Amino acid sequence: MTRDRLAEAIRLREEGRAKQDQVILQEARTLLLELAAAYPDDAEILFQTGVAHDNSGCVLQVENAQLCSQNCLSTCQPFETTKESYPLPV
């Protein structure tokens, strides 16, 4: 189920960020990129993909985060805000 996979990706992203573990963050990004490819109009998936790239901290990843955030905004499909939601990367 998509929401279960998204929840797992968010959990991995948060764990990777908390531990500053690039391996865990890569696992989260991989899962989120798969979801984004399968559901390119899902604003929450795009947003979370952008956050995961931003959490990784390298320049290329931050550029990908900005692109994901822009795509998220362009879908104009609101998603439920939860405690996992963060400000869009600048």
Steps between C-alpha positions, in 0.01 A plus 500: 500500500631844406431672834679220687805538274488877545481462878802266489695748286420784742609284793828421326556865409443612858726227639772578248482870575505444876801268476662695213522163325540538122429130440157526664433830321590336168254219573228759572582695181493183290158403632366853458635527144324172414176639644547833318550315171186295556293795628642816337197712595494412869596821681587329829732249334672780307531709814647213703740420215620860505548492877698175476731652239540812712581289808788344307676835490700486178454764229357267235257355752387849606439591134288183468315602817415837351376337179283258699360790704418694185328196352311455826372857483406469134274200564266718708378191681499570873599226739431460867758680711645279769782528751724356225445808282780750482546839330593473134873519429615841383 
